[in-house]
């Protein structure tokens, strides 16, 4: 199946899900951009999924980069105790958790 070659976005989405969730693939951190790049390479060169993944990993290595990895959403931030206290007080005044308050400020 070559959804990108056939301009079938519905099939491309299904294919993307297979790439992201298939137990047959090697267990490496993989994000959507990496899966799309593997699908694009496979479609462009009529290659097997494993070959496309290998190509992507080789491409990253040639640039001295690791493959893209999804972010966890966790950030450890160290601040002065007074900043911590003031942030907590502001969050309480707004009826929010400190986490919700800080996340809102980061947006």
N, C-alpha and C positions, 0 to 999 in steps of 0.2 A: 504494500500500500504506500503510495507516495502522495499524501494530501497536499503538500506544498507545491509539488509539480503540477497537480491537477487543480490548483487554486480552490481548494475545499477547506475553508476555515473550520467547518464543523468537524471534519476528519482530523484537521491539524490539532484542534483542542483535545479530541479523544486520544490522538497519538501522544500529545504532550503529557496527558495523564498516565498513559502506559509508561512513558520514559521516567516519569517522576515516581511511580509506585510499583514498577515491576520488580518482583523478587529475583528475576533472572539476571538483573543488572548487578554489577559489582557494587558493593556497599561503599559509596563515597558520598560526601556532602554534595548535593546537587540542587541548584535553584532553578527557577523557571527560565532565566536567561540562558543558562547552560543547556537545559533541555531543548530550548528552541534552537540554539546553535547546532546541537547534535542533529536535530530534525532537519535543519536547513542543509547541513553537510550531507546527510544521507540522501535527501531529495536531489541535491545538486550533483552528486556523484554516484548515485544508485549503490550506496554502501550499506552494509549491515549496521545495526544499532551499535554493536560493540566496537566496530571500526570507527564509527563517528565519535563515540565517547573517547576512544584512544586518540583520535585526531585532535579533539578538543583539549585533552590533557597534554598532548605534545605541543600544541599551540601555546598553552599557558606556560609550559616549561621553557619554550623557546624565548618567551618574553620575560622569563625570570619571575613569573607570578604563579600563585596557586590558583586552583579553580575557584570560581565564585562560590561562596557559602552563604546560606541564609543567616540573617541576624537573629539572635535569641530574643531581643527586645529587653534585655536586662542591661542596666548601666549602673556601675558603682561610682558614685560621685563623692568625693571628700570635700567638705566645706567647714568653715569655722563654726564652732558650737553656737555662736550667736546667730549666724545665718540659718542654721538648722532650727533653732528655737523660733526665730521670726517666721520661717516658712511653715513650721508646724502650727503656730498661732494663726497665721493667715488661712491655712487650710481648714482649721477648726471653725474660724469665723464664717467660712464659706460652706461649712457642712460637708467637707470633702476629706478624704484620706490624704496624707502627705504625698503618697504615690500619685493619686489623681491630680493633685495640685501641681506637682512638679511636671508631670506629663503634659498638662495643659500649658504650662509656661514654655515648654520645649517646642510646642507646635508652632 
